[in-house]
Amino acid sequence: MSDIQLQSKRRRLLLGFGAIAVVVALIYGVWTWVFAGRTVSTDNAYTDVEVAQVTPLVSGSVVRVQVIDSQVVRAGDVLVALDETDGRIAVDQAEAELARARRHVRQLMANDVNLKGLSDMRTQEIRSAQADLARARANLDKATLDEKRRRNLIKGGAVSEQELTNAETDLRDAHAALEQAEARLRVAKASYAAADGARQANDALIADSTVDTHPEVMAAAAKLRQARVDLARMVIRAPVAGVVTQRAVDVGQHVQAGMRLMSVVPIDSIYVDANFKEGQLRAVKTGQLVKLTSDLYGNDVVYDGYVQGLAGGTGSAFAAIPAQNATGNWIKVVQRLPVRIHLDPRQLAAHPLRVGLSMNVTVDLASAPDARLARE
């Protein structure tokens, strides 16, 4: 084959490769313009969930642990049981205090009847003292008149000295009897005031209440309810359905209120945090539809979701040691903003995920922000 033929063949090959490259470039450009501009994707995405922390509300010694790490539990399942001895004693004491309070209130109500009778008796004593006082005044008037008559008659010798002396004595007795009657009336009034005050004080303790609505009984009943609640809290149950993880409690351990015993991961509520570059978020809106795949199942399983919201700041902004960009040797770094993706619960039930798994996320920018409403 001559050099001319080789050059001609080489030229045709180059032209063919050039034509293929141009076609590929045109196809890529058309695809980018028509399709790629309508979506944004990232593989910097991971599953996450609000983990439920299991903590005791009361202190006690652990007598039973009924779960292990990775165990699936339902909401309300027993996880840990504490020694109930102290709790039962507290309930017994609270029940005794409630019974004592009810007896005391019944006694106060019975005292009210007794004090009312005493007050009525003091009233009658006042009336009796008033009658005695009236009688003493009448006797004093009579004794005074008798003494005057005898004093007038003694000058004419109509009465003896002895009779006058007796009249004077009767007059002094009448004065003393009057003073005694007045004192007895004052005592009766004072006794009535004391009895009435005691009744008012007792009435203030039971006014507008029955035995069950009396504040003392209600306070004791509240303590009993609290004791029963504390006793029920000796059995620690799962707050949500999920998978047990990070168990840190064993039988015989004494735990304090608020101490973390384990966590429960509600895998049916898992969502995805997709970390998009800031330049990708121009057209991302809450409610747009999302397609997701996981490295766990591969491309054969595609999850449907929607954009639930954008984080309030980038990861670096909330880092333990935030970047100090005001220095002289600053280098710009493209930031990523977490975007929360809600997953279809039915698909999660069919293909469960775990926290921290890698995901591939593609947001459909052409979907309406409320497109997810039509799918729910």
Secondary structure, 3 states (H helix, E strand, C coil): CCHHHHHHHHHHHHHHHHHHHHHHHHHHHHHHHHCHHHEEEEEEEEEECCCEEECCCCCEEEEEECCCCCCEECCCCEEEEECCHHHHHHHHHHHHHHHHHHHHHHHHHHHHHHHHHHHHHHHHHHHHHHHHHHHHHHHHHHHHHHHHHHHHHHHHCCCCHHHHHHHHHHHHHHHHHHHHHHHHHHHHHHHHHHHHHHHHHHHHHHCCCCCCCCHHHHHHHHHHHHHHHHHHCCEEECCCCEEEECCCCCCCCEECCCCCCEEEECHHHCEEEEEEEHHHCCCCCCCCEEEEEECCCEEEEEEEEEEEEECCCCCCCCCCCCCCCCCCCCCCCCCEEEEEEEECHHHHHHCCCCCCCEEEEEEECCCCCCHHHHHC
